[in-house]
Amino acid sequence: MTLTTMRIIEAIREVPPGKTASYRDIALAAGLPNGARQVARILHSMSRSERLPWHRIVKADGRIAFPPGELRDLQTALLRAEGIAVNDDGTIPRAPEEEA
C-alpha cells in the first residue's frame, strides 16, 4: 500500500459518525489538492477490506454520488441512521452557517 493510499484511508477514517466530507475534503486532508478521483477509486476498491465509513463521503455539492437505486438507498439509510438529514433526491441539506 502506498503512502498516498494510507493518507487517504486515514483521512476517511477521521470523518466521525454524524458528519460527512466530500471527496475533495478527503483529498485535501491527505495532501492531494487534485486527488478527489483517487479518493473515489480507493473507496470503490478498499471500503470493504479496510472497513471504511464510505457512506460519509459525498460530492462537494452535498449530493450522494450514486445514481438512484440500491446503493444510493443504502447510503441514504446509513447516513440517516447516524442522524444526517438526506433529502429524497440524495442531497444533504447544508446548515445555514455553511452557506455563508
TAVEN-V819778 format. One record per residue. N is the residue number from 1. RES is the residue in one small letter. PHI is phi in radians with two decimals (999 if undefined). PSI is psi as a letter, one per 20 degrees, with the letter a starting at -180 (999 if undefined). OMEGA is omega in radians with two decimals (999 if undefined). Layout:
n: [N;N]
res: [RES;RES]
phi: [PHI;PHI]
psi: [PSI;PSI]
omega: [OMEGA;OMEGA]
This chain:
n: [1;2;3;4;5;6;7;8;9;10;11;12;13;14;15;16;17;18;19;20;21;22;23;24;25;26;27;28;29;30;31;32;33;34;35;36;37;38;39;40;41;42;43;44;45;46;47;48;49;50;51;52;53;54;55;56;57;58;59;60;61;62;63;64;65;66;67;68;69;70;71;72;73;74;75;76;77;78;79;80;81;82;83;84;85;86;87;88;89;90;91;92;93;94;95;96;97;98;99;100]
res: [m;t;l;t;t;m;r;i;i;e;a;i;r;e;v;p;p;g;k;t;a;s;y;r;d;i;a;l;a;a;g;l;p;n;g;a;r;q;v;a;r;i;l;h;s;m;s;r;s;e;r;l;p;w;h;r;i;v;k;a;d;g;r;i;a;f;p;p;g;e;l;r;d;l;q;t;a;l;l;r;a;e;g;i;a;v;n;d;d;g;t;i;p;r;a;p;e;e;e;a]
phi: [999;-1.34;-1.07;-1.07;-1.06;-1.12;-1.14;-1.14;-1.04;-1.11;-1.11;-1.13;-1.12;-1.39;-1.33;-1.34;-0.97;1.50;-2.23;-2.21;-2.48;-1.57;-0.97;-1.15;-0.98;-1.14;-1.04;-1.09;-1.09;-1.55;1.44;-2.14;-1.02;-2.05;-1.83;-1.03;-1.18;-1.15;-1.04;-1.06;-1.12;-1.17;-1.06;-1.12;-1.63;-2.21;-0.97;-1.24;-1.14;-1.71;0.91;-1.51;-1.38;-0.98;-1.18;-1.50;-1.80;-2.30;-1.22;-1.06;-1.54;1.51;-1.71;-1.21;-1.32;-1.27;-1.25;-0.90;2.55;-1.05;-1.20;-1.11;-1.07;-1.14;-1.09;-1.02;-1.10;-1.15;-1.14;-1.08;-1.12;-1.64;1.54;-1.59;-1.26;-2.34;-1.22;-1.08;-1.55;1.53;-1.80;-1.83;-1.04;-1.48;-1.21;-0.92;-1.21;-1.37;-1.43;-1.26]
psi: [p;r;h;g;g;h;h;g;g;g;h;g;h;i;o;q;q;j;q;r;q;r;g;g;g;g;g;g;h;j;k;n;h;k;j;g;h;h;g;g;g;g;g;g;i;j;g;g;h;j;l;q;m;h;i;i;p;r;r;h;j;j;q;p;h;q;r;p;a;g;h;g;g;g;g;g;g;g;g;h;h;j;j;p;p;p;r;h;j;j;q;o;p;q;q;h;h;h;i;999]
omega: [-3.11;3.09;3.12;3.11;3.14;3.11;3.11;3.13;3.13;3.13;3.10;-3.13;-3.11;3.10;-3.03;3.04;3.13;3.13;3.04;3.04;3.10;3.05;3.13;3.09;-3.12;3.13;3.12;3.13;3.13;3.12;-3.11;-3.05;3.12;-3.00;-3.09;3.14;3.09;3.06;3.14;3.14;3.14;3.08;-3.12;-3.01;-2.99;-3.09;-3.09;-3.07;-3.13;-3.13;-3.11;3.09;-3.04;-3.05;-3.13;-3.10;-3.08;3.10;-3.08;3.13;3.09;3.12;2.98;-3.06;-3.10;3.04;3.11;3.14;-2.99;-3.11;3.08;3.12;3.12;3.14;3.11;-3.13;3.14;3.11;3.13;3.11;3.09;3.09;3.13;3.10;3.08;3.08;-3.13;3.12;3.08;3.10;3.10;-3.13;3.11;3.06;-3.12;-3.12;3.10;-3.07;-3.10;999]
